[in-house]
């Protein structure tokens, strides 16, 4: 059986999603209030968490397509 490789877009978007999630949690906790004026509001933390979810979902598409292609034998 051939080794499975992660699609590059999956790795990139999952990394961006993880970073966005960590920054969103930090913004909600108030740790980023002194970094930038836009991060003074809790809405910025929620926006970063939504961004992270979107990145995870975007990265999941190439992974699912590759798995389906492997199942088909392509």
C-alpha positions in Angstrom: 0.0 0.0 0.0 1.3 3.4 -1.0 2.1 6.0 1.8 -0.6 8.6 2.2 0.4 12.2 1.8 -1.5 15.2 3.2 -2.6 17.7 0.6 -0.6 20.9 0.8 -3.8 23.0 1.0 -5.1 21.0 3.9 -1.8 21.6 5.8 -1.8 25.3 5.1 -5.4 26.0 5.9 -5.3 23.8 9.0 -2.3 25.7 10.3 -4.0 29.0 9.6 -7.1 27.7 11.3 -5.1 26.6 14.4 -3.4 30.0 14.6 -6.7 31.8 14.2 -8.3 29.7 16.9 -5.5 30.4 19.3 -5.6 34.1 18.6 -9.4 34.1 18.9 -9.3 32.5 22.3 -6.5 34.9 23.4 -8.6 37.8 22.2 -11.6 36.6 24.1 -9.5 36.2 27.2 -8.4 39.8 26.9 -4.7 39.0 26.3 -4.5 41.0 23.1 -6.1 44.2 24.2 -2.8 46.1 24.2 -1.7 44.7 20.8 -4.1 46.6 18.6 -7.1 48.9 19.1 -9.3 46.6 17.0 -8.8 43.8 19.5 -10.2 45.7 22.4 -13.7 44.4 21.6 -14.8 40.8 22.2 -16.3 40.7 18.7 -12.8 40.5 17.3 -12.2 37.2 19.2 -15.5 35.8 17.8 -14.5 36.9 14.3 -11.1 35.1 14.7 -12.9 31.9 15.8 -15.2 32.1 12.9 -12.2 32.6 10.6 -10.6 29.5 12.1 -13.7 27.4 11.5 -13.8 28.6 7.9 -10.2 27.7 7.4 -10.7 24.2 8.9 -13.7 23.6 6.5 -11.7 25.0 3.5 -8.8 22.7 4.3 -11.1 19.7 4.7 -12.3 19.8 1.1 -9.0 18.8 -0.5 -8.6 16.1 2.1 -12.0 14.6 1.4 -11.4 14.8 -2.4 -8.1 13.0 -2.1 -9.6 10.3 0.1 -12.4 9.8 -2.4 -9.9 9.6 -5.3 -7.9 7.0 -3.4 -11.0 5.0 -2.8 -11.8 5.1 -6.5 -8.3 3.9 -7.3 -7.2 7.1 -9.2 
